[in-house]
Amino acid sequence: MSAIAQPETLTSTDPATGAALATYRVDSEAAVRAAIATARAAAATWGELSFDVRSKHLRRWSSLLVAKSDELCDLIHAETGKPRADAFLELLLALEHTAWAAKNAARVLRPKKVRTGALMANFSAVVEQRPLGVVGVIGPWNYPLYTPNGSIAYALAAGNTVVFKPSEYTTGVGNLLAATFAEANPELPEGVFATVNGYGATGAALVGGGVDKIAFTGSTRTGKRIMAAAADTLTPVLLECGGKDAVIVAADADLAAAADAVAFGATSNSGQTCIGVERVYVHRSVAEQFLAELTTVLQSVRPGTGQGASYGPMTLPSQLAVVRRHIEDALAHGGKAVLGGLDSVRAPYVDPVVLVDVDESSTAVCEETFGPTITVSTVDSIDDAVRLANTSGYGLGSAVFSRRYGRTIARRLRVGATSVNSVAGFAAIPALPFGGVGDSGIGRIHGDAGLLEFSRAHSIAVQRFSIPGAELLSYRRTERTLRLLETIVRLVHGRAR
Ligand code: NAD
């Protein structure tokens, strides 16, 4: 891979004020390769440890994160602009996931005996899960702790070492995570969990640097580029990409609960959440009341920096233009703003915006907005709601509000996860796999599936004794054995007609 030019340093800034926070050296392609080599050497030690010992190291790391929670939450707040309470929520969820991964890795990944079948009765068989080696993790800025940790903690628990490239906007948080792991575990070799810093080019160097898997979280556009680049070396990829999550509000929904959850799901973290609520399909019989409840809740939701702010500034100044463009497009496509409007975009903040009657072809409905705006469409039936929800190329999260039919409706959605009578509940349950379909990505973090993602199956078949004359995989097999097998095949597999 040829070196890609990029600046030698990067400076992270406070998105509310634009003030510089810290400057970091950008890691070159050579530095990334060196980090991977150190991680590979460390993998020999870390991968050989028992699940119990790895669990102890992960728990020590968590304890130190708790001890440093003020420093960590202040840094998340400073780099992303999100309220400190939201930063603490991220920490809490990350700790829950790390504890679950540490506790469950042995159960999920221990060797498992499997049946051999009558044909191979003289064999025993076992599936063993082995670590992959070095996992490269590439993270986004919107949840700089919780999101990459869904790969980092699970990859470590499965016996891999990790080289993490945090987002250029949240480099400080990424580096603090790796430094804390090393500080909590001084007896471990260097490189069990390390970071490399930089922009996209540093991430690209990690993808092409010979890691055993890339776990990426970020935009669909970057995910596609990473998958294409990884094809060169057949490096497997786990892609957690964007979303355009829909919420269905059925006629029998608890409307106050639905409005409260939708208001939070659409605007918290300034709407910069991959599983944020971006579209609502509400049954006509309750649409008016739902909208009244929703706008009432959102009237007291305010962005800002100080105490009492519901959410912070847009983390990336460039996102303001996207949000503005989507509101303009919605209004140009027959939509009406029943709360806020174009004036709500007042850099670096965006006030909550509720748009109704927006044409389904508008960018506000089709593209990820990543802002505190929401479209609410009235539908005549749940069939219509499901059809429109499934029209999106994305398929990450979703929610259904219905007292009686929540699970039935949920099953019809083409997504990776659904919360019934809440939003985003699935993300806080470590045992539930998390990931999307279509443009939302490939593979799963969290849960059993999230541990299996960071291991490879190694199948071992052991011949316990041989059956003279009846060997199948030998030139010593006899004509008599083959004729007997033909009879058995007819009896076992040939009687269904
Ligand atoms: P992004 O795609 O711009 O950047 C993500 C990361 O990729 C950054 O670290 C960036 O430096 C790196 N990168 C950029 N170009 C690269 C390249 N060519 N090769 C390797 N790495 C490269 O995304 P973002 O703006 O940081 O994050 C927001 C997006 O992330 C949204 O679309 C959001 O929906 C998505 N997201 C998804 C999930 C999920 O779990 N599905 C969670 C959080 C965020």
Residues whose N, C-alpha, C, O or C-beta is under 5 A from the ligand:
A	BS01	NAD	I138 G139 P140 W141 T147 K165 P166 S167 E168 G198 Y199 G200 G203 A204 T217 G218 S219 T220 T222 R225 E240 C241 G242 G243 C274 S440
